[in-house]
Structure formats: structure tokens, C-alpha cells
């Protein structure tokens, strides 16, 4: 059997499990061969498949996400390492970076804060956009922070990115940060506790980074009231939200004296709340 035939058979087995079965099969094969996908398609399709491919395919058939199998995910055109200790950076979250660029086109930020940094994707993407900026990422997970630090090293951003272990459910956490910040980004947990999730999310991604109480709003209620302790005057704060949460999160912002606007993702869903 050739690599081309193995990929074709694998795509058939992944049909119904993945929305992109052919792409998944190609990415797994490239990972097994330790080559890029483009190099796979150009140079390796007639070779014999490596024996490691079967085990990788079995993991994907069991719904394990591709990013956790290959330990890599692209975000904002950058290559990020990911592990099961962090959420997989998704293209929808790039909406927050786009919103930040729009909000700060007249005055680039010098100091950026990423609340719940995980892999560091939002913070490091922002730092790649603004070459003079420095940033701080916080997370309650020590394991997640190790992933973020690794990504900062990989992207040659360690001189401009620092990371701290902090839990925003603990009193006084804001006092431990060197405030104020010119931009705050946050992709908090926002999934309802009883929500039904796809197996690739429910069985593999870290629950502490997903779930936020019965309505999914617990972390917004903790964070929005303390924003003025963290930000410079009128500095934008951009939260990721679930597709059905725009009205509820903007109401929390209004209750705390903030104006807010909504930015939609490429699919047309509400994805970011911008507080200014």
C-alpha cells in the first residue's frame, strides 16, 4: 500500500468523525513522516506508509483532536505547540486580535494583558502584531503556563512576554499585576456546566478552561467589575463569548458602567465583546 492509498482509506474511516476527513488523514500522515503537508503531497505519495500512521489514525478515530495528536496548531499565521493542558487555539478567536487592531489603529498598545492565557496564543499573536509592545499572560494552571512559555521561546518573544500563575477567583489577584495595561484580551471559560459538547471537546480539552457555571457567565461576572483596576483610561478590553451570549455579557458590562460593542466572526456569529 502506498501513502496515497493509506490516506484515501484513512479518510474513508474518518468520514462521520471529522468534518475534514481527507485533511485530517493528510496531517496525520505528514506527522508520521515528520514532513510538512506540502512536502507530503509533493514528494511522498508513492512511498510506503510508516507503521506509526495506524496508531495516529486510531487516536483520531477515537475523536482525539488533530492538534493534540500532532502537538501543533496554527493561529494568526503562527505555529503554536499545544498539549491537553490547554485549549486548542481556534480561528474564531482571531476575531479578538482583529478587534484589537481596529480599536487601537490610532494608538498602538505598549502593554498588553492576556487573562487566561492558556497556550499564549492571543498574547503572542498580539505581540507579533505590535513589535514595540510588551505583554503579560496569566493563568491558574501551571501546566498551561509552561506551554505558553515554550511558545514564547519558539516564537522568539521571551524578551517581551512574561507569564504569571494567578487565579482571578481569589481576592486581591489584581494587586499582583503591574498595572495599568493599554489592551486586555480574554478568552475565559464560558460553557454552561450542563452543555452537551462534541466528544473531541468534552473528552479531551481541559474542563477548567471550558466550563463557567450553569449559564457560562461566572467568569465574566468576576472579571468585568475589576477592569478599571487593570486598564489604562479607556483602554479596550476584548472578551471572547459564546455565540448566544452577546446580550448577557453586554448586560453585565452595562451593569458595571461600561459601554460595549459586538464583533462577529467569519461565520457571522457574535464572537467578541469590546469594552471601551
DOPASE-777293 format. One line per 8 residues: their letters; for each residue x, y, z of C-alpha. Coordinates in nm, 3 decimals. Example, Ala and Ser with C-alpha at 12.3 -4.5 7.8 and 13.67 -1.06 7.14 Angstrom:
residues 2
as> 1.230/-0.450/0.780  1.367/-0.106/0.714;
//
This chain:
residues 276
xxxxxxxx> 0.000/0.000/0.000  0.125/0.347/-0.087  0.094/0.662/0.120  -0.171/0.785/-0.124  -0.378/0.470/-0.074  -0.336/0.480/0.304  -0.456/0.840/0.311  -0.758/0.754/0.096;
xxxxxxxx> -0.851/0.462/0.323  -0.799/0.671/0.635  -1.024/0.948/0.502  -1.299/0.692/0.450  -1.261/0.573/0.810  -1.277/0.930/0.939  -1.590/1.016/0.743  -1.857/1.099/1.000;
xxxxxxxx> -1.598/1.152/1.273  -1.432/1.459/1.127  -1.569/1.746/0.918  -1.243/1.735/0.723  -1.154/1.365/0.691  -0.913/1.398/0.398  -0.726/1.689/0.555  -0.702/1.503/0.886;
xxxxxxxx> -0.560/1.196/0.713  -0.301/1.407/0.532  -0.198/1.588/0.851  -0.160/1.260/1.039  0.048/1.112/0.759  0.270/1.419/0.741  0.320/1.398/1.117  0.408/1.029/1.096;
xxxxxxxx> 0.662/1.104/0.822  0.790/1.417/1.005  0.741/1.634/0.698  0.516/1.927/0.613  0.182/1.862/0.446  0.303/2.030/0.127  0.616/1.814/0.123  0.398/1.508/0.178;
xxxxxxxx> 0.178/1.588/-0.121  0.471/1.673/-0.348  0.726/1.406/-0.261  0.591/1.115/-0.057  0.259/0.997/-0.200  0.405/0.688/-0.373  0.619/0.577/-0.078  0.513/0.317/0.174;
xxxxxxxx> 0.330/0.449/0.482  0.522/0.442/0.812  0.400/0.196/1.074  0.330/0.485/1.317  0.042/0.604/1.099  -0.202/0.335/1.214  -0.171/0.433/1.581  -0.220/0.800/1.499;
xxxxxxxx> -0.528/0.720/1.293  -0.676/0.510/1.574  -0.641/0.807/1.810  -0.827/1.031/1.564  -1.099/0.768/1.516  -1.144/0.785/1.896  -1.218/1.160/1.847  -0.886/1.289/1.981;
xxxxxxxx> -0.828/1.629/1.817  -0.565/1.654/1.547  -0.387/1.932/1.736  -0.334/1.712/2.042  -0.206/1.426/1.827  0.041/1.639/1.631  0.102/1.880/1.924  0.075/2.178/1.691;
xxxxxxxx> -0.189/2.431/1.585  -0.168/2.738/1.363  -0.311/3.064/1.495  -0.275/3.410/1.341  -0.027/3.260/1.095  0.197/3.141/1.379  0.282/2.786/1.483  0.181/2.705/1.841;
xxxxxxxx> 0.261/2.398/2.045  -0.044/2.259/2.223  -0.097/1.988/2.482  -0.408/1.859/2.660  -0.328/2.114/2.933  -0.451/2.399/2.710  -0.745/2.471/2.486  -0.672/2.437/2.117;
xxxxxxxx> -0.642/2.786/1.962  -0.920/2.825/1.708  -0.963/3.056/1.412  -1.275/3.208/1.572  -1.055/3.353/1.845  -0.858/3.551/1.586  -1.163/3.780/1.594  -1.026/3.923/1.921;
xxxxxxxx> -0.694/4.015/1.762  -0.876/4.172/1.466  -1.094/4.372/1.705  -0.786/4.492/1.894  -0.620/4.611/1.574  -0.932/4.806/1.480  -0.966/4.957/1.826  -0.602/5.064/1.850;
xxxxxxxx> -0.521/5.171/1.495  -0.455/5.528/1.613  -0.253/5.439/1.924  -0.062/5.108/1.931  -0.055/4.947/2.277  0.266/4.933/2.473  0.143/4.699/2.749  -0.093/4.406/2.689;
xxxxxxxx> -0.261/4.172/2.938  -0.399/3.829/2.843  -0.636/3.686/3.105  -0.643/3.305/3.096  -0.356/3.282/2.851  -0.351/2.902/2.801  -0.115/2.835/2.513  -0.034/3.206/2.496;
xxxxxxxx> -0.196/3.232/2.153  -0.379/3.562/2.199  -0.094/3.739/2.375  0.179/3.619/2.141  -0.030/3.692/1.832  -0.081/4.047/1.960  0.290/4.089/2.033  0.368/3.971/1.680;
xxxxxxxx> 0.142/4.248/1.555  0.289/4.528/1.769  0.666/4.496/1.774  0.720/4.757/2.045  0.466/4.613/2.289  0.531/4.402/2.598  0.277/4.163/2.739  0.174/3.965/3.044;
xxxxxxxx> -0.024/3.643/3.041  -0.186/3.494/3.349  -0.339/3.153/3.408  -0.432/2.944/3.710  -0.276/2.633/3.551  0.097/2.584/3.598  0.098/2.329/3.315  -0.069/2.573/3.077;
xxxxxxxx> 0.189/2.839/3.163  0.470/2.602/3.070  0.311/2.561/2.726  0.281/2.940/2.691  0.644/2.992/2.789  0.752/2.728/2.537  0.559/2.908/2.264  0.715/3.242/2.358;
xxxxxxxx> 1.058/3.083/2.322  0.965/2.918/1.993  0.839/3.249/1.852  1.138/3.444/1.988  0.918/3.659/2.209  1.056/3.580/2.554  1.203/3.929/2.586  0.857/4.083/2.552;
xxxxxxxx> 0.628/3.825/2.716  0.602/3.733/3.083  0.369/3.484/3.247  0.230/3.454/3.598  0.022/3.199/3.781  -0.282/3.381/3.915  -0.641/3.281/3.989  -0.898/3.556/3.935;
xxxxxxxx> -1.141/3.385/4.173  -0.903/3.469/4.460  -0.932/3.802/4.637  -0.655/4.053/4.569  -0.527/3.894/4.248  -0.526/4.226/4.062  -0.279/4.371/4.313  -0.014/4.127/4.193;
xxxxxxxx> -0.002/4.276/3.843  0.199/4.575/3.727  -0.091/4.783/3.602  -0.223/4.961/3.400  -0.247/4.792/3.059  -0.326/4.950/2.722  -0.507/4.641/2.593  -0.668/4.348/2.773;
xxxxxxxx> -0.759/4.028/2.592  -0.952/3.743/2.748  -1.092/3.411/2.630  -1.244/3.295/2.959  -1.433/2.974/3.032  -1.786/3.036/2.903  -1.953/2.698/2.851  -2.260/2.611/3.056;
xxxxxxxx> -2.192/2.332/3.305  -2.457/2.102/3.157  -2.387/2.181/2.791  -2.356/1.888/2.553  -2.024/1.910/2.373  -1.878/1.710/2.089  -1.657/1.420/2.205  -1.342/1.583/2.068;
xxxxxxxx> -1.400/1.871/2.311  -1.574/1.705/2.607  -1.334/1.410/2.630  -1.006/1.587/2.561  -0.994/1.962/2.628  -0.932/2.090/2.985  -1.264/2.137/3.166  -1.131/2.417/3.387;
xxxxxxxx> -1.082/2.624/3.074  -1.426/2.541/2.935  -1.697/2.549/3.200  -1.822/2.855/3.389  -2.132/2.770/3.586  -2.492/2.698/3.491  -2.515/2.990/3.247  -2.150/3.006/3.143;
xxxxxxxx> -2.124/3.360/3.278  -1.941/3.311/3.609  -1.604/3.441/3.489  -1.747/3.749/3.319  -1.912/3.837/3.649  -1.577/3.809/3.825  -1.369/3.995/3.569  -1.578/4.281/3.438;
xxxxxxxx> -1.620/4.457/3.778  -1.240/4.482/3.826  -1.143/4.602/3.480  -1.073/4.959/3.590  -0.809/4.824/3.829  -0.627/4.673/3.534  -0.660/4.900/3.235  -0.535/5.243/3.143;
xxxxxxxx> -0.806/5.505/3.096  -1.042/5.399/2.814  -0.812/5.113/2.711  -1.007/4.846/2.520  -1.092/4.517/2.686  -1.192/4.239/2.449  -1.366/3.922/2.567  -1.445/3.614/2.364;
xxxxxxxx> -1.806/3.499/2.405  -2.023/3.208/2.305  -2.250/3.258/2.006  -2.560/3.305/2.225  -2.403/3.519/2.499  -2.375/3.865/2.344  -2.682/4.012/2.511  -2.599/3.867/2.853;
xxxxxxxx> -2.234/3.975/2.857  -2.313/4.326/2.733  -2.574/4.347/3.011  -2.309/4.259/3.271  -2.085/4.527/3.123  -2.367/4.783/3.136  -2.445/4.695/3.499  -2.085/4.784/3.580;
xxxxxxxx> -2.093/5.116/3.396  -1.923/5.011/3.072  -2.019/5.063/2.711  -1.965/4.767/2.482  -1.990/4.663/2.120  -2.001/4.326/1.947  -1.774/4.190/1.674  -1.879/3.889/1.470;
xxxxxxxx> -1.658/3.607/1.347  -1.626/3.495/0.985  -1.930/3.270/1.022  -2.137/3.570/1.126  -2.169/3.468/1.491  -2.118/3.713/1.779  -1.764/3.631/1.898  -1.616/3.928/2.083;
xxxx> -1.740/4.190/2.324  -1.531/4.507/2.312  -1.548/4.720/2.626  -1.410/5.071/2.594;
//
